[in-house]
Amino acid sequence: SLALCSIANISGLELVQALHVEVQHNLVSKSSSPNVKKKAALCLLRLVRASPNLVAGREFAPHIAQLLQDRHLGVLTSTMSLLNGLA
């Protein structure tokens, strides 16, 4: 969780491009805790704001739909923030 916050606050383009796949993996992994999913969604939002071409909306849409079915309120609100950022 702390590592995701650190990644979100570092704005180096090379680092953003290198780590966005790992952040996406943490977001959609079934083994991730709700807190990690929440932080990963917010981290990915910051990365997308820094470099808008990182996430392909059509490819990532099924994962967003799956996250919107989560029962954890923090995951839902952070996913909605990510969805608004991708729009």
Solvent accessible surface area in square Angstrom, and as a share of the most:
residue,aa,sasa,rsa
1,S,55,0.36
2,L,145,0.72
3,A,67,0.52
4,L,9,0.04
5,C,43,0.26
6,S,52,0.33
7,I,27,0.14
8,A,15,0.12
9,N,99,0.51
10,I,86,0.44
11,S,94,0.61
12,G,31,0.30
13,L,93,0.46
14,E,136,0.61
15,L,62,0.31
16,V,1,0.01
17,Q,95,0.42
18,A,70,0.54
19,L,47,0.24
20,H,28,0.13
21,V,88,0.51
22,E,100,0.45
23,V,1,0.00
24,Q,35,0.16
25,H,112,0.50
26,N,53,0.27
27,L,0,0.00
28,V,37,0.21
29,S,20,0.13
30,K,172,0.73
31,S,108,0.70
32,S,20,0.13
33,S,52,0.33
34,P,58,0.36
35,N,72,0.37
36,V,38,0.22
37,K,30,0.13
38,K,59,0.25
39,K,58,0.24
40,A,0,0.00
41,A,0,0.00
42,L,71,0.35
43,C,2,0.01
44,L,0,0.00
45,L,10,0.05
46,R,114,0.41
47,L,2,0.01
48,V,8,0.05
49,R,162,0.59
50,A,56,0.44
51,S,16,0.10
52,P,98,0.62
53,N,145,0.74
54,L,26,0.13
55,V,15,0.08
56,A,50,0.39
57,G,45,0.44
58,R,225,0.82
59,E,136,0.61
60,F,11,0.05
61,A,52,0.41
62,P,88,0.55
63,H,69,0.31
64,I,9,0.05
65,A,52,0.40
66,Q,84,0.38
67,L,7,0.04
68,L,64,0.32
69,Q,146,0.65
70,D,37,0.19
71,R,231,0.84
72,H,76,0.34
73,L,133,0.66
74,G,16,0.16
75,V,1,0.00
76,L,49,0.25
77,T,75,0.44
78,S,4,0.03
79,T,0,0.00
80,M,85,0.38
81,S,42,0.27
82,L,0,0.00
83,L,64,0.32
84,N,106,0.55
85,G,31,0.30
86,L,51,0.25
87,A,120,0.93
